[in-house]
Amino acid sequence: MTGNRHLIWAGLLATVVVILDQGSKAVVVESISPGELVQVLGPLDFTHSHNDGVAFGLAGGGGIFVILLAAVALVALGAFIASAPQSNLTWISGGLILGGAAGNLIDRIRIGHVTDFILLPSWPAFNLADCAITVGVILLAISLIWGERDEPEAAGPETDAG
């Protein structure tokens, strides 16, 4: 697959992530009151919380600084993915990360905070964008560490000088 096709597929995957993320958040906003806890299955609960910081609520109240930081990170990540060694794992990880980052950035710009709703014991609430970013980062690390490498040039036939 050529580099341009990788970028197209990464863009399509990012778009799907944004649609799923924004759709799930819209359902939560319409059906769960802020602070309400809905038991789903076993340790999994849904809630409706607002995160005005970055990952796991760090740097809360960052406002425009957090928006600018997220926008710069999104552009830098896009440039990195476009220039990274192209493999299926690279475009998949790039699409997941870009889609997740874009989904959360849309929230920050549109409503001033990120809507989180997935709740597990002993863990801050998170959302589908966060899941996509996390899986994407893991896949990108795998791609960069153990991914496809250029094959060494085949050596010519060995000759016996004996």
C-alpha positions in Angstrom: 0.0 0.0 0.0 1.5 3.4 -0.9 2.0 6.2 1.6 -1.0 8.1 0.3 -3.3 5.2 0.8 -2.0 4.8 4.3 -2.9 8.4 5.0 -6.4 7.9 3.4 -7.1 4.9 5.6 -5.8 6.6 8.7 -8.0 9.5 7.9 -11.1 7.3 7.5 -10.3 5.4 10.7 -9.9 8.7 12.5 -13.3 9.9 11.2 -15.0 6.7 12.4 -13.4 7.2 15.8 -14.6 10.8 16.0 -18.2 9.8 14.9 -18.3 7.0 17.5 -16.8 9.2 20.2 -19.1 12.2 19.6 -22.1 10.0 19.2 -21.5 8.1 22.5 -20.9 11.4 24.3 -24.2 12.8 22.9 -26.1 9.8 24.2 -24.5 10.2 27.6 -25.3 13.9 27.8 -28.9 13.3 26.9 -29.5 10.2 29.1 -27.3 10.5 32.2 -27.3 13.4 34.6 -23.9 14.8 35.7 -22.7 12.8 38.6 -25.3 10.0 38.1 -23.9 6.5 38.2 -25.5 3.8 36.0 -24.4 0.2 36.6 -23.7 -1.6 33.4 -22.0 -4.9 33.9 -19.9 -6.2 36.7 -17.3 -3.5 37.5 -18.2 -1.4 34.5 -20.3 1.7 35.3 -21.4 4.7 33.2 -21.4 8.2 34.6 -21.5 11.7 33.3 -18.5 13.8 34.2 -16.7 16.8 32.8 -13.0 16.9 32.5 -11.5 20.4 31.9 -7.9 19.2 32.2 -5.9 16.8 30.2 -5.4 13.0 30.7 -7.2 11.8 33.9 -8.1 15.4 34.8 -4.5 16.7 35.2 -4.0 20.4 34.6 -7.7 21.1 35.3 -9.0 24.5 34.4 -6.3 24.9 31.7 -8.9 26.6 29.4 -7.4 28.0 26.2 -3.9 26.7 27.1 -5.2 23.1 27.0 -7.0 23.7 23.7 -3.9 25.2 22.1 -1.7 22.4 23.5 -4.1 19.7 22.2 -4.3 21.4 18.7 -0.5 21.7 18.4 -0.1 18.0 19.6 -2.7 16.9 17.0 -0.9 18.7 14.1 2.5 17.4 15.3 1.1 13.9 15.6 -0.4 14.1 12.1 3.0 15.2 10.7 4.7 12.4 12.5 2.3 9.8 11.2 2.6 11.1 7.7 6.4 10.8 7.8 6.6 7.6 9.8 7.6 4.3 8.2 4.4 3.1 6.5 2.9 -0.2 7.6 -0.6 -1.3 8.4 0.1 -1.0 12.1 1.3 2.6 11.6 -1.8 3.8 9.8 -4.1 1.9 12.2 -2.4 3.4 15.3 -2.2 6.8 13.7 -5.9 6.8 12.8 -6.9 5.7 16.3 -4.7 8.4 18.0 -5.7 11.2 15.6 -9.4 10.3 15.9 -9.3 10.2 19.7 -7.4 13.4 20.0 -9.7 15.1 17.5 -12.8 13.8 19.4 -11.6 15.3 22.7 -10.4 18.5 21.0 -13.9 19.0 19.5 -15.4 18.8 23.0 -12.9 21.3 24.4 -13.6 23.8 21.6 -17.4 23.2 21.5 -18.3 23.0 25.2 -15.1 23.9 27.1 -14.5 20.4 28.6 -14.4 16.7 27.7 -17.3 14.5 28.5 -16.2 11.3 30.2 -18.5 8.4 31.0 -16.8 5.0 31.3 -16.0 4.2 34.9 -14.0 1.3 36.2 -13.0 0.8 39.9 -10.0 2.8 41.1 -9.7 4.6 37.7 -10.8 8.1 36.6 -13.7 8.2 34.2 -12.8 8.2 30.5 -14.4 8.0 27.1 -14.1 6.3 23.7 -11.6 8.9 22.4 -9.4 8.0 25.4 -9.7 4.3 24.6 -8.7 4.9 20.9 -5.7 7.0 22.0 -4.5 4.4 24.5 -4.9 1.5 22.0 -3.3 3.6 19.3 -0.3 4.5 21.4 0.3 0.8 22.3 0.0 -0.2 18.6 2.4 2.6 17.6 4.9 1.6 20.2 4.7 -2.0 18.9 5.1 -0.7 15.3 8.1 1.4 16.1 9.8 -1.2 18.3 9.0 -4.5 16.5 7.4 -3.3 13.2 8.4 -3.9 9.7 12.0 -3.2 9.0 13.9 -2.8 5.8 15.3 -6.2 4.8 19.1 -6.3 4.4 20.3 -6.5 0.9 20.7 -10.1 -0.2 24.3 -11.1 -0.3 25.7 -12.5 -3.5 26.6 -16.1 -3.8 29.4 -17.0 -1.6 32.6 -18.1 -3.4 35.1 -20.5 -2.1 38.6 -19.2 -2.4 40.1 -22.5 -1.4 
